[in-house]
Amino acid sequence: SVNIGRIAGTAIRIHITFLLFLIWIWGASYVSGGAAAAWSGLAFMLLLFLCVLAHEFGHIFTARAFGVQTPDVTLLPIGGVARLQRIPEKPVQELLVALAGPAVNVAIVAVLWLVGVRFPEAADDSNRILHSGFWPKILLVNVFLAGFNLLPAFPMDGGRVLRALLAMKLPYAKATRAAASVGQLMAIAFGLFGLSNGAPMLLFIALFVWIGAEAEAVQVAERAALKGVPVRDAMLTDFRSLRADDTLGHAA
């Protein structure tokens, strides 16, 4: 990824695949509709990812309010990833950090609505985005970003919301495993629906959700297992001396 600057002390990084994605969007739009469509498509994608960046900074500023440092945020073709140095300790804090991102998208929708942007009228809902204007597209995409991120599955914000709610009653590791299991059930549902309807994107999302849920559960379980282990138990204290002319075989 490439560092393109900083906002309020957090580095903004763009992954190389995101740059390739923008080039592909421009080329595909140019082939289908000429130069005007190409630049319009590129402008739409850039504004879309500005909305994604605003979403991530909702998480970042809320996390900072609870003393959690945020070194960087990386933009990928599938969205943004804000890196927090640690998960907020209290479930209520994690709940607020998780909800802050979708709340930004809801705020963007509210502002666009107040200035007169409306959802497009279309006979077929599946074609709404394709047949709508520039700003109605932005309105719809922010509704999608808020709704999709609130699905109760890791690594989406909804998985963290569910974990925070469960952690108010359960140990943190158990709450994480339960939330991860819900997410993996959703991944199976996405995968089956994608297979039966010929939707490869849903298969990709299913894999993404499954891996993200399992990784989160394993990471938290390891952290819980090591939490009470003092440093002295992990230190190497039994040493052997070697001479400069000893063989590697002797060292082994």
C-alpha positions as a LaTeX table, in Angstrom:
\begin{tabular}{lrrr}
\hline
Residue & $x$ (\AA) & $y$ (\AA) & $z$ (\AA) \\
\hline
Ser1 & 0.00 & 0.00 & 0.00 \\
Val2 & 1.02 & 3.62 & $-0.64$ \\
Asn3 & 0.91 & 6.34 & 2.00 \\
Ile4 & $-0.87$ & 9.39 & 0.54 \\
Gly5 & $-0.97$ & 11.61 & 3.64 \\
Arg6 & $-2.32$ & 11.96 & 7.16 \\
Ile7 & $-5.55$ & 13.19 & 8.71 \\
Ala8 & $-5.49$ & 14.10 & 12.40 \\
Gly9 & $-2.42$ & 11.93 & 12.96 \\
Thr10 & $-3.73$ & 8.84 & 11.16 \\
Ala11 & $-1.90$ & 7.77 & 8.00 \\
Ile12 & $-4.07$ & 7.25 & 4.90 \\
Arg13 & $-2.86$ & 4.33 & 2.81 \\
Ile14 & $-4.13$ & 3.11 & $-0.58$ \\
His15 & $-3.56$ & $-0.53$ & $-1.46$ \\
Ile16 & $-2.10$ & $-1.15$ & $-4.91$ \\
Thr17 & $-5.16$ & $-3.27$ & $-5.82$ \\
Phe18 & $-7.36$ & $-0.23$ & $-5.18$ \\
Leu19 & $-5.36$ & 1.78 & $-7.72$ \\
Leu20 & $-5.69$ & $-1.07$ & $-10.23$ \\
Phe21 & $-9.43$ & $-1.17$ & $-9.48$ \\
Leu22 & $-9.78$ & 2.55 & $-10.33$ \\
Ile23 & $-7.91$ & 2.01 & $-13.61$ \\
Trp24 & $-10.21$ & $-0.90$ & $-14.44$ \\
Ile25 & $-13.34$ & 1.20 & $-13.65$ \\
Trp26 & $-12.09$ & 3.99 & $-15.92$ \\
Gly27 & $-11.28$ & 1.59 & $-18.77$ \\
Ala28 & $-14.56$ & $-0.34$ & $-18.54$ \\
Ser29 & $-16.58$ & 2.90 & $-18.47$ \\
Tyr30 & $-14.62$ & 4.27 & $-21.43$ \\
Val31 & $-15.30$ & 1.16 & $-23.52$ \\
Ser32 & $-19.02$ & 1.20 & $-22.72$ \\
Gly33 & $-19.74$ & 4.94 & $-22.88$ \\
Gly34 & $-16.74$ & 6.96 & $-24.00$ \\
Ala35 & $-14.59$ & 9.54 & $-22.20$ \\
Ala36 & $-17.48$ & 11.31 & $-20.43$ \\
Ala37 & $-18.73$ & 8.04 & $-18.92$ \\
Ala38 & $-15.17$ & 7.08 & $-17.95$ \\
Trp39 & $-14.51$ & 10.28 & $-16.00$ \\
Ser40 & $-17.99$ & 10.21 & $-14.45$ \\
Gly41 & $-17.48$ & 6.60 & $-13.33$ \\
Leu42 & $-14.08$ & 7.45 & $-11.87$ \\
Ala43 & $-15.49$ & 10.48 & $-10.02$ \\
Phe44 & $-18.29$ & 8.33 & $-8.61$ \\
Met45 & $-15.83$ & 5.69 & $-7.32$ \\
Leu46 & $-13.59$ & 8.34 & $-5.75$ \\
Leu47 & $-16.55$ & 9.96 & $-3.98$ \\
Leu48 & $-17.77$ & 6.53 & $-2.90$ \\
Phe49 & $-14.44$ & 5.77 & $-1.28$ \\
Leu50 & $-14.42$ & 9.19 & 0.37 \\
Cys51 & $-17.66$ & 8.05 & 2.02 \\
Val52 & $-15.89$ & 4.82 & 3.03 \\
Leu53 & $-13.00$ & 6.87 & 4.44 \\
Ala54 & $-15.46$ & 9.03 & 6.40 \\
His55 & $-17.02$ & 5.79 & 7.73 \\
Glu56 & $-13.61$ & 4.61 & 8.96 \\
Phe57 & $-12.88$ & 7.94 & 10.61 \\
Gly58 & $-16.14$ & 7.57 & 12.50 \\
His59 & $-14.55$ & 4.50 & 14.11 \\
Ile60 & $-11.19$ & 6.26 & 14.52 \\
Phe61 & $-12.41$ & 9.39 & 16.31 \\
Thr62 & $-14.70$ & 7.39 & 18.60 \\
Ala63 & $-11.88$ & 4.99 & 19.46 \\
Arg64 & $-9.62$ & 7.95 & 20.28 \\
Ala65 & $-12.24$ & 9.26 & 22.68 \\
Phe66 & $-11.64$ & 6.07 & 24.68 \\
Gly67 & $-7.84$ & 6.37 & 24.53 \\
Val68 & $-7.28$ & 3.90 & 21.66 \\
Gln69 & $-4.61$ & 4.97 & 19.17 \\
Thr70 & $-5.27$ & 4.59 & 15.42 \\
Pro71 & $-2.02$ & 4.49 & 13.41 \\
Asp72 & $-3.47$ & 4.13 & 9.91 \\
Val73 & $-6.40$ & 3.34 & 7.65 \\
Thr74 & $-6.03$ & 1.41 & 4.38 \\
Leu75 & $-8.36$ & 1.66 & 1.38 \\
Leu76 & $-8.98$ & $-1.62$ & $-0.47$ \\
Pro77 & $-11.29$ & $-2.47$ & $-3.39$ \\
Ile78 & $-13.69$ & $-4.09$ & $-0.88$ \\
Gly79 & $-13.68$ & $-1.09$ & 1.49 \\
Gly80 & $-11.56$ & 0.47 & 4.21 \\
Val81 & $-9.75$ & $-1.00$ & 7.21 \\
Ala82 & $-8.90$ & 1.21 & 10.18 \\
Arg83 & $-6.19$ & $-0.30$ & 12.39 \\
Leu84 & $-6.75$ & 0.14 & 16.12 \\
Gln85 & $-3.88$ & $-0.57$ & 18.50 \\
Arg86 & $-6.27$ & $-2.44$ & 20.78 \\
Ile87 & $-9.94$ & $-3.29$ & 21.17 \\
Pro88 & $-11.67$ & $-1.02$ & 23.72 \\
Glu89 & $-11.78$ & $-2.82$ & 27.06 \\
Lys90 & $-15.41$ & $-2.20$ & 27.96 \\
Pro91 & $-18.20$ & $-3.73$ & 25.84 \\
Val92 & $-20.09$ & $-0.41$ & 25.81 \\
Gln93 & $-17.02$ & 1.31 & 24.35 \\
Glu94 & $-16.64$ & $-1.32$ & 21.62 \\
Leu95 & $-20.35$ & $-0.99$ & 20.87 \\
Leu96 & $-20.03$ & 2.77 & 20.36 \\
Val97 & $-16.88$ & 2.42 & 18.23 \\
Ala98 & $-18.57$ & $-0.18$ & 16.02 \\
Leu99 & $-21.75$ & 1.90 & 15.57 \\
Ala100 & $-19.84$ & 5.10 & 14.81 \\
Gly101 & $-18.94$ & 4.02 & 11.25 \\
Pro102 & $-22.47$ & 3.24 & 10.03 \\
Ala103 & $-23.68$ & 6.37 & 11.85 \\
Val104 & $-21.48$ & 8.45 & 9.53 \\
Asn105 & $-23.17$ & 6.88 & 6.48 \\
Val106 & $-26.59$ & 7.58 & 8.00 \\
Ala107 & $-25.52$ & 11.21 & 8.52 \\
Ile108 & $-24.43$ & 11.46 & 4.86 \\
Val109 & $-27.82$ & 10.08 & 3.77 \\
Ala110 & $-29.58$ & 12.64 & 5.99 \\
Val111 & $-27.56$ & 15.55 & 4.57 \\
Leu112 & $-28.19$ & 14.46 & 0.97 \\
Trp113 & $-31.91$ & 14.08 & 1.73 \\
Leu114 & $-32.07$ & 17.54 & 3.29 \\
Val115 & $-30.51$ & 19.15 & 0.20 \\
Gly116 & $-33.09$ & 17.50 & $-2.04$ \\
Val117 & $-31.48$ & 14.27 & $-3.25$ \\
Arg118 & $-34.06$ & 11.49 & $-3.50$ \\
Phe119 & $-34.08$ & 7.78 & $-4.18$ \\
Pro120 & $-34.67$ & 7.06 & $-7.88$ \\
Glu121 & $-37.98$ & 5.72 & $-9.06$ \\
Ala122 & $-37.33$ & 2.47 & $-10.93$ \\
Ala123 & $-39.56$ & $-0.41$ & $-11.93$ \\
Asp124 & $-36.93$ & $-2.97$ & $-11.02$ \\
Asp125 & $-35.13$ & $-2.43$ & $-7.71$ \\
Ser126 & $-32.14$ & $-4.46$ & $-8.90$ \\
Asn127 & $-31.48$ & $-1.80$ & $-11.55$ \\
Arg128 & $-31.89$ & 1.22 & $-9.31$ \\
Ile129 & $-28.21$ & 2.10 & $-9.06$ \\
Leu130 & $-27.54$ & 1.54 & $-12.76$ \\
His131 & $-30.37$ & 3.83 & $-13.88$ \\
Ser132 & $-30.06$ & 6.57 & $-11.28$ \\
Gly133 & $-28.18$ & 9.87 & $-11.39$ \\
Phe134 & $-24.86$ & 10.70 & $-9.75$ \\
Trp135 & $-26.08$ & 11.95 & $-6.36$ \\
Pro136 & $-28.94$ & 9.43 & $-6.02$ \\
Lys137 & $-26.26$ & 6.75 & $-6.53$ \\
Ile138 & $-24.25$ & 8.21 & $-3.65$ \\
Leu139 & $-27.41$ & 8.25 & $-1.53$ \\
Leu140 & $-28.16$ & 4.60 & $-2.30$ \\
Val141 & $-24.58$ & 3.48 & $-1.75$ \\
Asn142 & $-24.46$ & 5.08 & 1.70 \\
Val143 & $-27.71$ & 3.32 & 2.62 \\
Phe144 & $-26.08$ & 0.07 & 1.45 \\
Leu145 & $-22.86$ & 0.77 & 3.39 \\
Ala146 & $-24.78$ & 1.39 & 6.61 \\
Gly147 & $-27.01$ & $-1.66$ & 6.17 \\
Phe148 & $-24.32$ & $-4.09$ & 4.99 \\
Asn149 & $-21.89$ & $-3.11$ & 7.75 \\
Leu150 & $-24.57$ & $-3.74$ & 10.38 \\
Leu151 & $-24.97$ & $-7.39$ & 9.38 \\
Pro152 & $-24.10$ & $-9.41$ & 12.52 \\
Ala153 & $-20.99$ & $-11.03$ & 11.07 \\
Phe154 & $-17.27$ & $-10.40$ & 11.42 \\
Pro155 & $-15.42$ & $-8.54$ & 10.02 \\
Met156 & $-18.36$ & $-6.16$ & 9.52 \\
Asp157 & $-19.28$ & $-3.68$ & 12.23 \\
Gly158 & $-22.43$ & $-5.65$ & 13.04 \\
Gly159 & $-20.29$ & $-8.58$ & 14.21 \\
Arg160 & $-18.56$ & $-6.28$ & 16.69 \\
Val161 & $-21.90$ & $-4.85$ & 17.80 \\
Leu162 & $-23.17$ & $-8.38$ & 18.45 \\
Arg163 & $-19.95$ & $-9.32$ & 20.29 \\
Ala164 & $-20.17$ & $-6.19$ & 22.47 \\
Leu165 & $-23.80$ & $-6.95$ & 23.38 \\
Leu166 & $-22.96$ & $-10.59$ & 24.23 \\
Ala167 & $-19.86$ & $-9.54$ & 26.20 \\
Met168 & $-22.09$ & $-7.62$ & 28.58 \\
Lys169 & $-23.26$ & $-11.03$ & 29.86 \\
Leu170 & $-20.56$ & $-13.50$ & 28.73 \\
Pro171 & $-16.75$ & $-13.72$ & 28.98 \\
Tyr172 & $-15.16$ & $-11.86$ & 26.08 \\
Ala173 & $-13.73$ & $-14.97$ & 24.37 \\
Lys174 & $-17.07$ & $-16.81$ & 24.56 \\
Ala175 & $-18.91$ & $-13.75$ & 23.26 \\
Thr176 & $-16.47$ & $-13.57$ & 20.33 \\
Arg177 & $-16.89$ & $-17.26$ & 19.48 \\
Ala178 & $-20.69$ & $-16.94$ & 19.62 \\
Ala179 & $-20.66$ & $-13.86$ & 17.38 \\
Ala180 & $-18.23$ & $-15.59$ & 15.00 \\
Ser181 & $-20.53$ & $-18.62$ & 14.78 \\
Val182 & $-23.47$ & $-16.38$ & 13.85 \\
Gly183 & $-21.31$ & $-14.79$ & 11.16 \\
Gln184 & $-20.25$ & $-18.16$ & 9.77 \\
Leu185 & $-23.87$ & $-19.30$ & 9.57 \\
Met186 & $-24.55$ & $-16.14$ & 7.55 \\
Ala187 & $-21.56$ & $-16.97$ & 5.36 \\
Ile188 & $-23.05$ & $-20.41$ & 4.63 \\
Ala189 & $-26.38$ & $-18.77$ & 3.77 \\
Phe190 & $-24.62$ & $-16.27$ & 1.45 \\
Gly191 & $-22.72$ & $-19.10$ & $-0.22$ \\
Leu192 & $-25.78$ & $-21.29$ & $-0.78$ \\
Phe193 & $-27.79$ & $-18.35$ & $-2.11$ \\
Gly194 & $-24.93$ & $-17.37$ & $-4.40$ \\
Leu195 & $-24.62$ & $-20.92$ & $-5.76$ \\
Ser196 & $-28.35$ & $-21.31$ & $-6.37$ \\
Asn197 & $-28.68$ & $-17.91$ & $-8.07$ \\
Gly198 & $-25.41$ & $-17.80$ & $-9.99$ \\
Ala199 & $-24.06$ & $-14.83$ & $-8.00$ \\
Pro200 & $-20.26$ & $-15.13$ & $-7.73$ \\
Met201 & $-20.01$ & $-11.91$ & $-5.69$ \\
Leu202 & $-22.05$ & $-13.54$ & $-2.91$ \\
Leu203 & $-19.62$ & $-16.47$ & $-2.91$ \\
Phe204 & $-16.76$ & $-14.02$ & $-2.51$ \\
Ile205 & $-18.57$ & $-12.27$ & 0.37 \\
Ala206 & $-19.30$ & $-15.64$ & 1.98 \\
Leu207 & $-15.61$ & $-16.58$ & 1.91 \\
Phe208 & $-14.64$ & $-13.13$ & 3.19 \\
Val209 & $-17.09$ & $-13.36$ & 6.11 \\
Trp210 & $-16.11$ & $-16.95$ & 7.01 \\
Ile211 & $-12.38$ & $-16.18$ & 7.12 \\
Gly212 & $-12.90$ & $-12.90$ & 8.99 \\
Ala213 & $-15.10$ & $-14.53$ & 11.63 \\
Glu214 & $-12.68$ & $-17.41$ & 12.24 \\
Ala215 & $-9.65$ & $-15.11$ & 12.39 \\
Glu216 & $-11.32$ & $-12.86$ & 14.96 \\
Ala217 & $-12.35$ & $-15.81$ & 17.15 \\
Val218 & $-8.86$ & $-17.36$ & 17.06 \\
Gln219 & $-7.12$ & $-14.07$ & 17.80 \\
Val220 & $-9.30$ & $-13.31$ & 20.82 \\
Ala221 & $-8.98$ & $-16.90$ & 22.13 \\
Glu222 & $-5.19$ & $-16.68$ & 21.94 \\
Arg223 & $-5.17$ & $-13.29$ & 23.66 \\
Ala224 & $-7.40$ & $-14.65$ & 26.44 \\
Ala225 & $-5.19$ & $-17.71$ & 26.90 \\
Leu226 & $-2.04$ & $-15.57$ & 27.23 \\
Lys227 & $-3.59$ & $-12.84$ & 29.35 \\
Gly228 & $-2.49$ & $-14.26$ & 32.71 \\
Val229 & 0.93 & $-15.53$ & 31.62 \\
Pro230 & 3.81 & $-13.47$ & 33.10 \\
Val231 & 6.73 & $-12.50$ & 30.88 \\
Arg232 & 9.15 & $-14.61$ & 32.94 \\
Asp233 & 7.34 & $-17.78$ & 31.85 \\
Ala234 & 7.94 & $-16.91$ & 28.19 \\
Met235 & 11.59 & $-15.86$ & 28.54 \\
Leu236 & 14.50 & $-18.07$ & 27.47 \\
Thr237 & 16.70 & $-18.61$ & 30.53 \\
Asp238 & 18.64 & $-21.78$ & 29.61 \\
Phe239 & 21.63 & $-20.88$ & 27.43 \\
Arg240 & 24.56 & $-22.82$ & 25.91 \\
Ser241 & 27.90 & $-21.33$ & 24.92 \\
Leu242 & 29.49 & $-21.96$ & 21.53 \\
Arg243 & 32.98 & $-21.27$ & 20.21 \\
Ala244 & 33.51 & $-19.49$ & 16.90 \\
Asp245 & 34.94 & $-22.67$ & 15.34 \\
Asp246 & 32.08 & $-24.99$ & 16.48 \\
Thr247 & 30.14 & $-26.57$ & 13.60 \\
Leu248 & 26.51 & $-25.83$ & 12.88 \\
Gly249 & 25.83 & $-29.52$ & 13.48 \\
His250 & 27.22 & $-29.18$ & 17.01 \\
Ala251 & 25.14 & $-26.07$ & 17.56 \\
Ala252 & 21.98 & $-27.92$ & 16.47 \\
\hline
\end{tabular}
